[in-house]
Amino acid sequence: MNKSIIKGSFGFLLLSVALYSCKSTQEVTKQKETVGINVSYMDKSVNPADDFNRYVNGAWLDKTEIPSDRTRWGSFDELRKNTDDDVMAILKEAINDKTIDPNSDQAKAISLYKTVLDTVGRNKAGINPLKPYLAKINAVQNADQLVALLAEMEPEMGLGFFGSYIGADAKNSNKNVIYVGTGSLGLPDRDYYVSDAPDNKEKREKYVAHVTRMLQYIGESEATANANAKNILALETKMSTATFDRVERRDRRKTYNPMSFSDLQKLAPSVKWDAYFQNVGIGKVDSLVVSQPKYIQAVETILNENQVEDWKAYMRWTALRGTSGLLSTEIENANWEFYGKTLTGAVKQRPAEERALATVNGRLGEALGKLYVAKKFPPEAKAKAQAMIANVMQAFDNRISNLPWMTKATKENAKIKLNKFRVKIGYPDKWKDYSALIVKSPEQGGTYFENSRLYAKWSHIKNIEKLGKPVDKEEWGMSPQTVNAYFSPTNNEIVFPAAILQPPFYDYKADEAVNYGGIGAVIGHEISHGFDDSGSRYNADGNLINWWSDEDLSQFTTLGSALADQYSALEPLPGIFVDGKFTLGENIGDLGGVNAAFDGLQIYLKANGNPGLIDGFTPEQRFFISWATIWRSKMRDEAIKNQVKTDPHSPGMYRAYVPLQNVEAFYKAFNILPHNSMYLPFEKRVKIW
């Protein structure tokens, strides 16, 4: 994630649709029956008013198995896999293209890809690439040397404790400022450290066993490694205990703590902050923002305790964990067995080529993006998306006007924010400049480890260069081939990469009810993020400034609490509950997105006419069916446990129907009555946007 962009992400759909050329009346009829919604995935023996997810996705659920190299499988995953296959084909074509400029961005992507796959070279090198860094860690004798090493290593690899970066000022979104953030922890969420729930206790025990195993790769005996692993867990628990919990982290007001340099020095006097900022390349600092002051105070306590050997064990582990995928395949596989298998339930790793492609997409995404857009993104997709966005935006505007709980003055502020939304579709107008990035192929003596180090340094320099310059609001936080979308609160923008605008999820051959239930709801979801419990704290200019009246904010908070309660009652596994407060932003996004997209469809139908029944369904029914197909999914138990602790999105099977239970049009479309399971009493239905 780009540190300066807070994304509201959304999972998406791929319908396995057979397409037919129009050669006869029979084939035309067949096309109409198959484009858009694949009715063969439905279970029509089920009453949609009793189990809507089963009705829409039942046959698919019965016949689908989660691939062994995945922890979940669904529409989003299918679409992403197909897109990756497209990008892989493009990359391989480029590899075989002898005319590619060896200094081009595409050549750099190819070189990086080759070094990731150079397992012979990686296995031969073993742990050797990491040894110089381990030697620096082992040389640390006191707090001053520790901080000096953190600063020295920050451009190449974080060693934990704390870090800094440059990003948009939350209260002045045109200005870049310095942020000081928390350090790196080996478990993915605070709950794993501080909660004594049985699953968390089990994962802590397995974590210690995993760290013990991994430390032996860098030469520690089993006994020493086990002792260090226990000390690492204890140290990380101290750090984690001082951090915000997952709900607090979503509140930007809590993580925005501007202060002077002298105030930071008082917060942690054992750290020579002036030397630290000088050595990381930032230079003299007058003011900055600290994300979690209590955490920095905890680091001060840890430094004062002077447990130098524990510090070094933690840094050795942090360095090894961060580079395990760059070293030998044995080390890479060992680390995956905990993070992939134990934590999320995967059975086997994804193929090496897929992992290599993911690395290239993550680091040189726009280099591949240029090729992807040229081959896969037709101009008409952007034009139709723009028309749909206009309708959904108009629908959202209308819904603001008709809100019964919001006063006129706040409605006007909401509309000002909506009308100032920036919309990005497809790909950047200005591509990322990789000219200063050095990437060497195996033939040139390049290695995955070295290329990763060079990339980290390049990224660090690019980030530092932002200081003193206005925020670049043309920058994208996702590559064009990413199957996702996001809302940036500081830019007040919604962004839709090219990969989300493709058939059959978004298909110009399908009827608009299906498209509005798919991409239209994505659009509405991202718009709604500007008005969820987090995004609504930012004004029309992307600044963390309150634009609500006290009365309206109280009403909004009450409605949000009611929606959170709906989701907190959901129990995907025995004793495992969705966290409604943690997932509230995404749940508001889903609810607002469905409502706005449905109203946008009505605007379209009024202007273009109602096509009547297709596949026996009305446009309204097809809209809701399309929404539920997006969320057809299966997950492994461990993946569900991990998701509810770490992911602000609710599990897909709930997203398929829970938002709809609050939408009056859903009840009308499927004749849902009080005796039906999908029925939610009117007074319990939540209408926010």
Salt bridges, closest charged atoms under 4 A:
ASP43 OD2 - ARG54 NE 3.04
ASP62 OD2 - ARG54 NH2 2.53
ASP69 OD1 - ARG70 NE 3.91
ASP77 OD1 - ARG72 NE 3.10
GLU78 OE1 - ARG632 NH2 3.29
ASP85 OD1 - LYS81 NZ 2.96
ASP86 OD1 - LYS376 NZ 3.78
GLU93 OE2 - LYS375 NZ 3.37
ASP105 OD2 - LYS370 NZ 3.61
ASP144 OD2 - LYS272 NZ 3.23
GLU152 OE2 - LYS136 NZ 2.88
GLU156 OE2 - ARG453 NH1 3.67
ASP189 OD1 - ARG249 NH2 2.85
ASP191 OD2 - ARG246 NH1 3.12
ASP196 OD1 - ARG204 NH2 2.91
ASP199 OD1 - LYS203 NZ 2.57
ASP199 OD1 - LYS641 NZ 3.85
ASP199 OD2 - LYS645 NZ 2.45
GLU202 OE2 - LYS206 NZ 2.78
GLU220 OE2 - ARG316 NE 3.11
ASP251 OD1 - ARG253 NE 2.93
ASP251 OD1 - ARG537 NH1 3.32
ASP286 OD1 - LYS284 NZ 3.01
GLU305 OE1 - LYS238 NZ 2.93
GLU309 OE2 - LYS312 NZ 3.21
GLU332 OE1 - ARG122 NH2 2.88
GLU332 OE2 - ARG355 NE 3.48
GLU337 OE1 - ARG213 NH1 2.83
GLU353 OE1 - LYS92 NZ 3.00
GLU354 OE1 - ARG70 NH2 3.36
GLU354 OE2 - LYS81 NZ 3.79
ASP397 OD1 - LYS415 NZ 3.21
GLU443 OE2 - LYS114 NZ 3.94
GLU450 OE2 - ARG453 NH2 2.71
ASP472 OD2 - LYS430 NZ 3.22
GLU474 OE2 - ARG422 NH2 3.09
GLU475 OE1 - LYS466 NZ 3.41
GLU493 OE1 - ARG422 NE 3.30
GLU493 OE1 - LYS424 NZ 3.08
ASP511 OD1 - ARG622 NH2 2.73
GLU512 OE2 - LYS384 NZ 3.36
ASP532 OD2 - HIS529 ND1 2.71
ASP533 OD2 - ARG250 NH1 2.78
ASP541 OD1 - LYS420 NZ 2.49
ASP579 OD2 - ARG246 NE 2.94
GLU586 OE1 - HIS525 NE2 2.99
GLU586 OE1 - HIS529 NE2 3.09
GLU586 OE1 - HIS649 NE2 3.35
ASP590 OD1 - HIS525 ND1 2.92
ASP590 OD2 - ARG655 NE 2.74
ASP599 OD2 - ARG399 NH1 2.73
ASP615 OD2 - ARG622 NH1 3.03
GLU638 OE1 - LYS203 NZ 2.75
GLU638 OE2 - LYS641 NZ 3.12
ASP647 OD1 - HIS649 ND1 2.63
GLU664 OE1 - ARG685 NH1 2.64
